[in-house]
Amino acid sequence: MAIMHSLWKNQLRADRVRLGEGTVDAEIYLVSDGQREADTRLRIREIAEAAQNLPEEQRVPLYLIYVEGHSYREVSELLQIPIGTVMSRLSRARLYLADHLKAGRTDHEVG
């Protein structure tokens, strides 16, 4: 997860430069708030654990799209299933994750 987080930060920086927005303000992206970072890491762990409970048919497209960065069409071709099936499986996976993660929050955390 830490590697994925670092890759994501690098991608944000690269995207901003490619879009002509110049250099990235290090204060915005590199200065970390310890509590916020800890909360983020905890949330990522919760999502990863919840994703492990998904059926393989939902977990694999979720991984290929959100972790590896493939397009829906690429996942459709890789798994040899119609693109509509990819979309349906992702939709069910997202609903499960949203319900699971929402149920795990206490009242004071909802917001």
N, CA, C and O atoms as a printed pandas DataFrame, in Angstrom:
     atom_number atom_name residue_name chain_id  residue_number  x_coord  y_coord  z_coord
0              1         N          MET        A               1    0.816   -1.193    0.000
1              2        CA          MET        A               1    0.000    0.000    0.000
2              3         C          MET        A               1    0.860    1.257    0.000
3              4         O          MET        A               1    0.523    2.238   -0.663
4              5         N          ALA        A               2    1.960    1.237    0.731
5              6        CA          ALA        A               2    2.838    2.405    0.775
6              7         C          ALA        A               2    3.425    2.679   -0.608
7              8         O          ALA        A               2    3.558    3.833   -1.015
8              9         N          ILE        A               3    3.768    1.627   -1.315
9             10        CA          ILE        A               3    4.307    1.793   -2.657
10            11         C          ILE        A               3    3.243    2.384   -3.579
11            12         O          ILE        A               3    3.530    3.281   -4.371
12            13         N          MET        A               4    2.007    1.874   -3.473
13            14        CA          MET        A               4    0.922    2.410   -4.301
14            15         C          MET        A               4    0.684    3.879   -3.976
15            16         O          MET        A               4    0.422    4.675   -4.877
16            17         N          HIS        A               5    0.770    4.247   -2.705
17            18        CA          HIS        A               5    0.574    5.629   -2.302
18            19         C          HIS        A               5    1.660    6.519   -2.906
19            20         O          HIS        A               5    1.365    7.603   -3.408
20            21         N          SER        A               6    2.899    6.072   -2.860
21            22        CA          SER        A               6    4.002    6.835   -3.446
22            23         C          SER        A               6    3.837    6.975   -4.953
23            24         O          SER        A               6    4.072    8.044   -5.515
24            25         N          LEU        A               7    3.430    5.886   -5.602
25            26        CA          LEU        A               7    3.197    5.949   -7.043
26            27         C          LEU        A               7    2.091    6.938   -7.379
27            28         O          LEU        A               7    2.183    7.674   -8.361
28            29         N          TRP        A               8    1.058    6.951   -6.570
29            30        CA          TRP        A               8   -0.054    7.873   -6.777
30            31         C          TRP        A               8    0.420    9.318   -6.652
31            32         O          TRP        A               8    0.061   10.162   -7.472
32            33         N          LYS        A               9    1.231    9.608   -5.621
33            34        CA          LYS        A               9    1.769   10.962   -5.447
34            35         C          LYS        A               9    2.619   11.365   -6.643
35            36         O          LYS        A               9    2.518   12.490   -7.133
36            37         N          ASN        A              10    3.455   10.444   -7.111
37            38        CA          ASN        A              10    4.291   10.735   -8.274
38            39         C          ASN        A              10    3.445   11.011   -9.506
39            40         O          ASN        A              10    3.765   11.896  -10.300
40            41         N          GLN        A              11    2.368   10.257   -9.663
41            42        CA          GLN        A              11    1.481   10.457  -10.807
42            43         C          GLN        A              11    0.807   11.824  -10.733
43            44         O          GLN        A              11    0.673   12.499  -11.754
44            45         N          LEU        A              12    0.380   12.241   -9.543
45            46        CA          LEU        A              12   -0.214   13.564   -9.374
46            47         C          LEU        A              12    0.757   14.655   -9.811
47            48         O          LEU        A              12    0.386   15.576  -10.538
48            49         N          ARG        A              13    1.987   14.543   -9.365
49            50        CA          ARG        A              13    3.001   15.534   -9.735
50            51         C          ARG        A              13    3.210   15.562  -11.237
51            52         O          ARG        A              13    3.249   16.630  -11.846
52            53         N          ALA        A              14    3.345   14.382  -11.834
53            54        CA          ALA        A              14    3.591   14.300  -13.274
54            55         C          ALA        A              14    2.407   14.861  -14.059
55            56         O          ALA        A              14    2.601   15.564  -15.051
56            57         N          ASP        A              15    1.196   14.561  -13.630
57            58        CA          ASP        A              15    0.001   15.066  -14.318
58            59         C          ASP        A              15   -0.048   16.579  -14.292
59            60         O          ASP        A              15   -0.370   17.210  -15.299
60            61         N          ARG        A              16    0.267   17.163  -13.155
61            62        CA          ARG        A              16    0.241   18.629  -13.055
62            63         C          ARG        A              16    1.248   19.266  -13.992
63            64         O          ARG        A              16    0.952   20.281  -14.623
64            65         N          VAL        A              17    2.433   18.684  -14.092
65            66        CA          VAL        A              17    3.451   19.231  -14.985
66            67         C          VAL        A              17    3.008   19.067  -16.436
67            68         O          VAL        A              17    3.155   19.993  -17.233
68            69         N          ARG        A              18    2.469   17.905  -16.786
69            70        CA          ARG        A              18    2.011   17.655  -18.157
70            71         C          ARG        A              18    0.878   18.582  -18.560
71            72         O          ARG        A              18    0.762   18.943  -19.732
72            73         N          LEU        A              19    0.050   18.968  -17.615
73            74        CA          LEU        A              19   -1.079   19.847  -17.912
74            75         C          LEU        A              19   -0.662   21.313  -17.964
75            76         O          LEU        A              19   -1.515   22.193  -18.082
76            77         N          GLY        A              20    0.623   21.583  -17.877
77            78        CA          GLY        A              20    1.111   22.937  -17.983
78            79         C          GLY        A              20    0.963   23.736  -16.713
79            80         O          GLY        A              20    1.034   24.965  -16.746
80            81         N          GLU        A              21    0.763   23.081  -15.617
81            82        CA          GLU        A              21    0.597   23.781  -14.353
82            83         C          GLU        A              21    1.931   23.998  -13.655
83            84         O          GLU        A              21    1.974   24.443  -12.508
84            85         N          GLY        A              22    3.018   23.682  -14.350
85            86        CA          GLY        A              22    4.340   23.943  -13.792
86            87         C          GLY        A              22    4.708   23.008  -12.665
87            88         O          GLY        A              22    4.254   21.866  -12.596
88            89         N          THR        A              23    5.533   23.518  -11.796
89            90        CA          THR        A              23    6.000   22.692  -10.694
90            91         C          THR        A              23    4.913   22.547   -9.638
91            92         O          THR        A              23    3.969   23.333   -9.571
92            93         N          VAL        A              24    5.072   21.553   -8.846
93            94        CA          VAL        A              24    4.109   21.265   -7.789
94            95         C          VAL        A              24    4.607   21.891   -6.488
95            96         O          VAL        A              24    5.786   21.782   -6.150
96            97         N          ASP        A              25    3.719   22.535   -5.777
97            98        CA          ASP        A              25    4.060   23.114   -4.485
98            99         C          ASP        A              25    4.277   21.982   -3.484
99           100         O          ASP        A              25    3.337   21.281   -3.109
100          101         N          ALA        A              26    5.516   21.817   -3.063
101          102        CA          ALA        A              26    5.861   20.719   -2.161
102          103         C          ALA        A              26    5.084   20.787   -0.858
103          104         O          ALA        A              26    4.764   19.748   -0.281
104          105         N          GLU        A              27    4.773   21.982   -0.382
105          106        CA          GLU        A              27    4.037   22.123    0.876
106          107         C          GLU        A              27    2.677   21.437    0.812
107          108         O          GLU        A              27    2.208   20.880    1.805
108          109         N          ILE        A              28    2.052   21.478   -0.350
109          110        CA          ILE        A              28    0.710   20.898   -0.490
110          111         C          ILE        A              28    0.772   19.375   -0.521
111          112         O          ILE        A              28   -0.036   18.708    0.126
112          113         N          TYR        A              29    1.719   18.825   -1.264
113          114        CA          TYR        A              29    1.717   17.392   -1.503
114          115         C          TYR        A              29    2.693   16.588   -0.654
115          116         O          TYR        A              29    2.501   15.386   -0.473
116          117         N          LEU        A              30    3.712   17.213   -0.142
117          118        CA          LEU        A              30    4.739   16.452    0.546
118          119         C          LEU        A              30    4.738   16.613    2.061
119          120         O          LEU        A              30    5.215   15.729    2.772
120          121         N          VAL        A              31    4.216   17.714    2.563
121          122        CA          VAL        A              31    4.149   17.907    4.005
122          123         C          VAL        A              31    3.010   17.052    4.522
123          124         O          VAL        A              31    1.891   17.117    4.013
124          125         N          SER        A              32    3.298   16.259    5.525
125          126        CA          SER        A              32    2.252   15.353    5.986
126          127         C          SER        A              32    1.792   15.723    7.388
127          128         O          SER        A              32    2.563   16.171    8.238
128          129         N          ASP        A              33    0.538   15.519    7.578
129          130        CA          ASP        A              33   -0.085   15.659    8.882
130          131         C          ASP        A              33   -0.110   14.247    9.450
131          132         O          ASP        A              33   -0.776   13.371    8.897
132          133         N          GLY        A              34    0.603   14.015   10.538
133          134        CA          GLY        A              34    0.735   12.664   11.081
134          135         C          GLY        A              34   -0.588   11.975   11.336
135          136         O          GLY        A              34   -0.745   10.804   10.992
136          137         N          GLN        A              35   -1.542   12.672   11.930
137          138        CA          GLN        A              35   -2.838   12.057   12.224
138          139         C          GLN        A              35   -3.581   11.721   10.937
139          140         O          GLN        A              35   -4.146   10.635   10.800
140          141         N          ARG        A              36   -3.574   12.663    9.994
141          142        CA          ARG        A              36   -4.288   12.425    8.736
142          143         C          ARG        A              36   -3.661   11.259    7.979
143          144         O          ARG        A              36   -4.366   10.432    7.401
144          145         N          GLU        A              37   -2.340   11.203    7.986
145          146        CA          GLU        A              37   -1.659   10.104    7.308
146          147         C          GLU        A              37   -1.975    8.770    7.970
147          148         O          GLU        A              37   -2.184    7.772    7.280
148          149         N          ALA        A              38   -2.011    8.740    9.294
149          150        CA          ALA        A              38   -2.355    7.508   10.016
150          151         C          ALA        A              38   -3.787    7.087    9.711
151          152         O          ALA        A              38   -4.063    5.906    9.503
152          153         N          ASP        A              39   -4.699    8.062    9.684
153          154        CA          ASP        A              39   -6.096    7.761    9.352
154          155         C          ASP        A              39   -6.216    7.218    7.937
155          156         O          ASP        A              39   -6.972    6.281    7.681
156          157         N          THR        A              40   -5.463    7.815    7.022
157          158        CA          THR        A              40   -5.487    7.367    5.624
158          159         C          THR        A              40   -4.969    5.945    5.513
159          160         O          THR        A              40   -5.562    5.117    4.822
160          161         N          ARG        A              41   -3.871    5.659    6.187
161          162        CA          ARG        A              41   -3.317    4.294    6.149
162          163         C          ARG        A              41   -4.297    3.278    6.734
163          164         O          ARG        A              41   -4.446    2.177    6.206
164          165         N          LEU        A              42   -4.956    3.650    7.818
165          166        CA          LEU        A              42   -5.952    2.764    8.421
166          167         C          LEU        A              42   -7.099    2.513    7.453
167          168         O          LEU        A              42   -7.555    1.380    7.302
168          169         N          ARG        A              43   -7.564    3.573    6.799
169          170        CA          ARG        A              43   -8.670    3.446    5.846
170          171         C          ARG        A              43   -8.267    2.560    4.665
171          172         O          ARG        A              43   -9.056    1.732    4.210
172          173         N          ILE        A              44   -7.048    2.733    4.174
173          174        CA          ILE        A              44   -6.560    1.905    3.069
174          175         C          ILE        A              44   -6.516    0.441    3.486
175          176         O          ILE        A              44   -6.888   -0.442    2.713
176          177         N          ARG        A              45   -6.063    0.188    4.708
177          178        CA          ARG        A              45   -6.022   -1.189    5.212
178          179         C          ARG        A              45   -7.433   -1.774    5.296
179          180         O          ARG        A              45   -7.653   -2.929    4.930
180          181         N          GLU        A              46   -8.389   -0.973    5.779
181          182        CA          GLU        A              46   -9.779   -1.434    5.870
182          183         C          GLU        A              46  -10.330   -1.783    4.488
183          184         O          GLU        A              46  -11.017   -2.791    4.321
184          185         N          ILE        A              47  -10.025   -0.946    3.511
185          186        CA          ILE        A              47  -10.509   -1.196    2.149
186          187         C          ILE        A              47   -9.875   -2.461    1.590
187          188         O          ILE        A              47  -10.562   -3.286    0.988
188          189         N          ALA        A              48   -8.570   -2.620    1.785
189          190        CA          ALA        A              48   -7.872   -3.811    1.282
190          191         C          ALA        A              48   -8.426   -5.083    1.918
191          192         O          ALA        A              48   -8.619   -6.091    1.237
192          193         N          GLU        A              49   -8.681   -5.032    3.227
193          194        CA          GLU        A              49   -9.238   -6.208    3.911
194          195         C          GLU        A              49  -10.642   -6.511    3.417
195          196         O          GLU        A              49  -10.993   -7.672    3.210
196          197         N          ALA        A              50  -11.451   -5.470    3.228
197          198        CA          ALA        A              50  -12.818   -5.676    2.724
198          199         C          ALA        A              50  -12.775   -6.235    1.308
199          200         O          ALA        A              50  -13.588   -7.089    0.954
200          201         N          ALA        A              51  -11.840   -5.764    0.500
201          202        CA          ALA        A              51  -11.731   -6.244   -0.878
202          203         C          ALA        A              51  -11.380   -7.729   -0.922
203          204         O          ALA        A              51  -11.768   -8.434   -1.853
204          205         N          GLN        A              52  -10.647   -8.203    0.085
205          206        CA          GLN        A              52  -10.298   -9.620    0.120
206          207         C          GLN        A              52  -11.532  -10.506    0.318
207          208         O          GLN        A              52  -11.502  -11.692   -0.011
208          209         N          ASN        A              53  -12.599   -9.942    0.848
209          210        CA          ASN        A              53  -13.829  -10.711    1.063
210          211         C          ASN        A              53  -14.708  -10.782   -0.180
211          212         O          ASN        A              53  -15.692  -11.521   -0.206
212          213         N          LEU        A              54  -14.357  -10.021   -1.201
213          214        CA          LEU        A              54  -15.138  -10.048   -2.441
214          215         C          LEU        A              54  -14.941  -11.371   -3.165
215          216         O          LEU        A              54  -13.882  -11.989   -3.058
216          217         N          PRO        A              55  -15.957  -11.809   -3.902
217          218        CA          PRO        A              55  -15.750  -12.982   -4.756
218          219         C          PRO        A              55  -14.673  -12.664   -5.788
219          220         O          PRO        A              55  -14.514  -11.508   -6.181
220          221         N          GLU        A              56  -13.944  -13.664   -6.223
221          222        CA          GLU        A              56  -12.846  -13.457   -7.164
222          223         C          GLU        A              56  -13.313  -12.737   -8.427
223          224         O          GLU        A              56  -12.585  -11.907   -8.971
224          225         N          GLU        A              57  -14.513  -13.044   -8.893
225          226        CA          GLU        A              57  -15.009  -12.421  -10.123
226          227         C          GLU        A              57  -15.177  -10.901   -9.978
227          228         O          GLU        A              57  -15.178  -10.186  -10.980
228          229         N          GLN        A              58  -15.317  -10.407   -8.753
229          230        CA          GLN        A              58  -15.399   -8.969   -8.515
230          231         C          GLN        A              58  -14.043   -8.401   -8.098
231          232         O          GLN        A              58  -13.689   -7.285   -8.477
232          233         N          ARG        A              59  -13.302   -9.160   -7.329
233          234        CA          ARG        A              59  -12.013   -8.694   -6.810
234          235         C          ARG        A              59  -11.000   -8.471   -7.932
235          236         O          ARG        A              59  -10.262   -7.486   -7.901
236          237         N          VAL        A              60  -10.950   -9.359   -8.914
237          238        CA          VAL        A              60   -9.956   -9.268   -9.975
238          239         C          VAL        A              60  -10.157   -8.009  -10.833
239          240         O          VAL        A              60   -9.194   -7.270  -11.037
240          241         N          PRO        A              61  -11.368   -7.734  -11.343
241          242        CA          PRO        A              61  -11.532   -6.491  -12.105
242          243         C          PRO        A              61  -11.251   -5.245  -11.262
243          244         O          PRO        A              61  -10.680   -4.274  -11.759
244          245         N          LEU        A              62  -11.649   -5.273  -10.001
245          246        CA          LEU        A              62  -11.386   -4.149   -9.098
246          247         C          LEU        A              62   -9.883   -3.892   -9.001
247          248         O          LEU        A              62   -9.437   -2.748   -9.091
248          249         N          TYR        A              63   -9.120   -4.939   -8.821
249          250        CA          TYR        A              63   -7.664   -4.832   -8.726
250          251         C          TYR        A              63   -7.062   -4.328  -10.036
251          252         O          TYR        A              63   -6.237   -3.414  -10.039
252          253         N          LEU        A              64   -7.481   -4.928  -11.140
253          254        CA          LEU        A              64   -6.908   -4.553  -12.432
254          255         C          LEU        A              64   -7.159   -3.086  -12.773
255          256         O          LEU        A              64   -6.304   -2.430  -13.368
256          257         N          ILE        A              65   -8.321   -2.575  -12.399
257          258        CA          ILE        A              65   -8.652   -1.191  -12.730
258          259         C          ILE        A              65   -8.065   -0.212  -11.734
259          260         O          ILE        A              65   -7.429    0.762  -12.136
260          261         N          TYR        A              66   -8.261   -0.447  -10.435
261          262        CA          TYR        A              66   -7.865    0.544   -9.443
262          263         C          TYR        A              66   -6.425    0.436   -8.959
263          264         O          TYR        A              66   -5.859    1.424   -8.489
264          265         N          VAL        A              67   -5.829   -0.734   -9.065
265          266        CA          VAL        A              67   -4.446   -0.880   -8.620
266          267         C          VAL        A              67   -3.498   -0.838   -9.817
267          268         O          VAL        A              67   -2.504   -0.112   -9.803
268          269         N          GLU        A              68   -3.808   -1.614  -10.841
269          270        CA          GLU        A              68   -2.929   -1.660  -11.997
270          271         C          GLU        A              68   -3.219   -0.568  -13.019
271          272         O          GLU        A              68   -2.383   -0.285  -13.877
272          273         N          GLY        A              69   -4.392    0.045  -12.937
273          274        CA          GLY        A              69   -4.697    1.180  -13.805
274          275         C          GLY        A              69   -5.168    0.835  -15.205
275          276         O          GLY        A              69   -5.081    1.671  -16.104
276          277         N          HIS        A              70   -5.665   -0.375  -15.411
277          278        CA          HIS        A              70   -6.182   -0.756  -16.728
278          279         C          HIS        A              70   -7.525   -0.088  -16.986
279          280         O          HIS        A              70   -8.249    0.258  -16.052
280          281         N          SER        A              71   -7.849    0.088  -18.257
281          282        CA          SER        A              71   -9.157    0.614  -18.638
282          283         C          SER        A              71  -10.180   -0.524  -18.596
283          284         O          SER        A              71   -9.818   -1.698  -18.532
284          285         N          TYR        A              72  -11.454   -0.156  -18.632
285          286        CA          TYR        A              72  -12.503   -1.175  -18.655
286          287         C          TYR        A              72  -12.313   -2.084  -19.872
287          288         O          TYR        A              72  -12.452   -3.303  -19.771
288          289         N          ARG        A              73  -11.995   -1.482  -21.021
289          290        CA          ARG        A              73  -11.816   -2.264  -22.245
290          291         C          ARG        A              73  -10.654   -3.254  -22.091
291          292         O          ARG        A              73  -10.759   -4.410  -22.502
292          293         N          GLU        A              74   -9.555   -2.795  -21.501
293          294        CA          GLU        A              74   -8.404   -3.683  -21.306
294          295         C          GLU        A              74   -8.759   -4.842  -20.382
295          296         O          GLU        A              74   -8.365   -5.981  -20.634
296          297         N          VAL        A              75   -9.495   -4.561  -19.321
297          298        CA          VAL        A              75   -9.904   -5.622  -18.396
298          299         C          VAL        A              75  -10.839   -6.598  -19.103
299          300         O          VAL        A              75  -10.748   -7.811  -18.912
300          301         N          SER        A              76  -11.726   -6.060  -19.910
301          302        CA          SER        A              76  -12.631   -6.904  -20.682
302          303         C          SER        A              76  -11.839   -7.874  -21.560
303          304         O          SER        A              76  -12.155   -9.061  -21.636
304          305         N          GLU        A              77  -10.816   -7.353  -22.214
305          306        CA          GLU        A              77   -9.986   -8.196  -23.084
306          307         C          GLU        A              77   -9.144   -9.181  -22.277
307          308         O          GLU        A              77   -9.027  -10.348  -22.648
308          309         N          LEU        A              78   -8.555   -8.712  -21.170
309          310        CA          LEU        A              78   -7.724   -9.586  -20.348
310          311         C          LEU        A              78   -8.515  -10.763  -19.783
311          312         O          LEU        A              78   -8.039  -11.898  -19.769
312          313         N          LEU        A              79   -9.731  -10.475  -19.317
313          314        CA          LEU        A              79  -10.554  -11.517  -18.695
314          315         C          LEU        A              79  -11.458  -12.240  -19.683
315          316         O          LEU        A              79  -12.134  -13.211  -19.342
316          317         N          GLN        A              80  -11.454  -11.743  -20.910
317          318        CA          GLN        A              80  -12.278  -12.315  -21.974
318          319         C          GLN        A              80  -13.750  -12.361  -21.581
319          320         O          GLN        A              80  -14.417  -13.390  -21.697
320          321         N          ILE        A              81  -14.236  -11.209  -21.109
321          322        CA          ILE        A              81  -15.650  -11.052  -20.762
322          323         C          ILE        A              81  -16.136   -9.739  -21.366
323          324         O          ILE        A              81  -15.329   -8.843  -21.616
324          325         N          PRO        A              82  -17.446   -9.610  -21.606
325          326        CA          PRO        A              82  -17.963   -8.362  -22.169
326          327         C          PRO        A              82  -17.712   -7.175  -21.237
327          328         O          PRO        A              82  -17.671   -7.336  -20.017
328          329         N          ILE        A              83  -17.545   -5.995  -21.812
329          330        CA          ILE        A              83  -17.269   -4.798  -21.021
330          331         C          ILE        A              83  -18.415   -4.503  -20.055
331          332         O          ILE        A              83  -18.187   -3.982  -18.963
332          333         N          GLY        A              84  -19.637   -4.832  -20.449
333          334        CA          GLY        A              84  -20.783   -4.654  -19.556
334          335         C          GLY        A              84  -20.672   -5.515  -18.312
335          336         O          GLY        A              84  -21.106   -5.113  -17.232
336          337         N          THR        A              85  -20.098   -6.688  -18.457
337          338        CA          THR        A              85  -19.887   -7.580  -17.319
338          339         C          THR        A              85  -18.838   -6.993  -16.378
339          340         O          THR        A              85  -18.972   -7.069  -15.157
340          341         N          VAL        A              86  -17.792   -6.405  -16.963
341          342        CA          VAL        A              86  -16.768   -5.741  -16.148
342          343         C          VAL        A              86  -17.424   -4.634  -15.329
343          344         O          VAL        A              86  -17.196   -4.528  -14.124
344          345         N          MET        A              87  -18.239   -3.810  -15.986
345          346        CA          MET        A              87  -18.902   -2.699  -15.311
346          347         C          MET        A              87  -19.843   -3.188  -14.213
347          348         O          MET        A              87  -19.907   -2.597  -13.134
348          349         N          SER        A              88  -20.566   -4.259  -14.488
349          350        CA          SER        A              88  -21.498   -4.815  -13.512
350          351         C          SER        A              88  -20.754   -5.348  -12.288
351          352         O          SER        A              88  -21.168   -5.114  -11.153
352          353         N          ARG        A              89  -19.665   -6.057  -12.523
353          354        CA          ARG        A              89  -18.884   -6.613  -11.416
354          355         C          ARG        A              89  -18.264   -5.506  -10.569
355          356         O          ARG        A              89  -18.227   -5.600   -9.342
356          357         N          LEU        A              90  -17.777   -4.459  -11.231
357          358        CA          LEU        A              90  -17.225   -3.323  -10.494
358          359         C          LEU        A              90  -18.294   -2.629   -9.666
359          360         O          LEU        A              90  -18.052   -2.230   -8.527
360          361         N          SER        A              91  -19.463   -2.492  -10.243
361          362        CA          SER        A              91  -20.564   -1.846   -9.529
362          363         C          SER        A              91  -20.916   -2.622   -8.270
363          364         O          SER        A              91  -21.086   -2.035   -7.202
364          365         N          ARG        A              92  -21.027   -3.933   -8.392
365          366        CA          ARG        A              92  -21.334   -4.760   -7.215
366          367         C          ARG        A              92  -20.219   -4.689   -6.189
367          368         O          ARG        A              92  -20.483   -4.645   -4.987
368          369         N          ALA        A              93  -18.967   -4.678   -6.650
369          370        CA          ALA        A              93  -17.817   -4.598   -5.734
370          371         C          ALA        A              93  -17.835   -3.268   -4.994
371          372         O          ALA        A              93  -17.621   -3.233   -3.783
372          373         N          ARG        A              94  -18.087   -2.173   -5.708
373          374        CA          ARG        A              94  -18.127   -0.850   -5.078
374          375         C          ARG        A              94  -19.250   -0.770   -4.047
375          376         O          ARG        A              94  -19.058   -0.227   -2.959
376          377         N          LEU        A              95  -20.419   -1.307   -4.387
377          378        CA          LEU        A              95  -21.543   -1.288   -3.449
378          379         C          LEU        A              95  -21.202   -2.065   -2.182
379          380         O          LEU        A              95  -21.482   -1.611   -1.073
380          381         N          TYR        A              96  -20.597   -3.238   -2.353
381          382        CA          TYR        A              96  -20.208   -4.037   -1.192
382          383         C          TYR        A              96  -19.231   -3.266   -0.320
383          384         O          TYR        A              96  -19.406   -3.186    0.896
384          385         N          LEU        A              97  -18.186   -2.692   -0.950
385          386        CA          LEU        A              97  -17.173   -1.966   -0.195
386          387         C          LEU        A              97  -17.777   -0.769    0.521
387          388         O          LEU        A              97  -17.468   -0.516    1.685
388          389         N          ALA        A              98  -18.635   -0.033   -0.170
389          390        CA          ALA        A              98  -19.261    1.139    0.449
390          391         C          ALA        A              98  -20.107    0.723    1.645
391          392         O          ALA        A              98  -20.019    1.335    2.709
392          393         N          ASP        A              99  -20.922   -0.310    1.480
393          394        CA          ASP        A              99  -21.771   -0.782    2.579
394          395         C          ASP        A              99  -20.927   -1.315    3.734
395          396         O          ASP        A              99  -21.189   -1.014    4.898
396          397         N          HIS        A             100  -19.926   -2.097    3.400
397          398        CA          HIS        A             100  -19.063   -2.699    4.419
398          399         C          HIS        A             100  -18.319   -1.630    5.212
399          400         O          HIS        A             100  -18.264   -1.688    6.441
400          401         N          LEU        A             101  -17.758   -0.674    4.522
401          402        CA          LEU        A             101  -16.975    0.368    5.188
402          403         C          LEU        A             101  -17.867    1.322    5.966
403          404         O          LEU        A             101  -17.483    1.794    7.036
404          405         N          LYS        A             102  -19.044    1.608    5.446
405          406        CA          LYS        A             102  -19.984    2.481    6.153
406          407         C          LYS        A             102  -20.471    1.806    7.434
407          408         O          LYS        A             102  -20.631    2.459    8.465
408          409         N          ALA        A             103  -20.702    0.513    7.362
409          410        CA          ALA        A             103  -21.167   -0.230    8.537
410          411         C          ALA        A             103  -20.091   -0.288    9.614
411          412         O          ALA        A             103  -20.409   -0.409   10.797
412          413         N          GLY        A             104  -18.830   -0.205    9.223
413          414        CA          GLY        A             104  -17.733   -0.280   10.173
414          415         C          GLY        A             104  -17.442    1.019   10.882
415          416         O          GLY        A             104  -16.652    1.038   11.826
416          417         N          ARG        A             105  -18.064    2.120   10.453
417          418        CA          ARG        A             105  -17.833    3.425   11.094
418          419         C          ARG        A             105  -18.771    3.605   12.265
419          420         O          ARG        A             105  -19.889    3.089   12.282
420          421         N          THR        A             106  -18.288    4.350   13.241
421          422        CA          THR        A             106  -19.156    4.706   14.352
422          423         C          THR        A             106  -19.828    6.021   14.037
423          424         O          THR        A             106  -19.420    6.708   13.100
424          425         N          ASP        A             107  -20.858    6.395   14.799
425          426        CA          ASP        A             107  -21.626    7.595   14.520
426          427         C          ASP        A             107  -20.777    8.845   14.480
427          428         O          ASP        A             107  -21.024    9.717   13.647
428          429         N          HIS        A             108  -19.779    8.969   15.352
429          430        CA          HIS        A             108  -18.969   10.197   15.370
430          431         C          HIS        A             108  -17.998   10.265   14.186
431          432         O          HIS        A             108  -17.432   11.326   13.926
432          433         N          GLU        A             109  -17.791    9.143   13.455
433          434        CA          GLU        A             109  -16.869    9.152   12.330
434          435         C          GLU        A             109  -17.571    9.500   11.030
435          436         O          GLU        A             109  -16.914    9.928   10.081
436          437         N          VAL        A             110  -18.871    9.334   10.957
437          438        CA          VAL        A             110  -19.598    9.582    9.720
438          439         C          VAL        A             110  -19.560   11.053    9.418
439          440         O          VAL        A             110  -19.826   11.888   10.282
440          441         N          GLY        A             111  -19.215   11.375    8.141
441          442        CA          GLY        A             111  -19.163   12.785    7.817
442          443         C          GLY        A             111  -18.796   13.095    6.450
443          444         O          GLY        A             111  -18.725   14.267    6.081
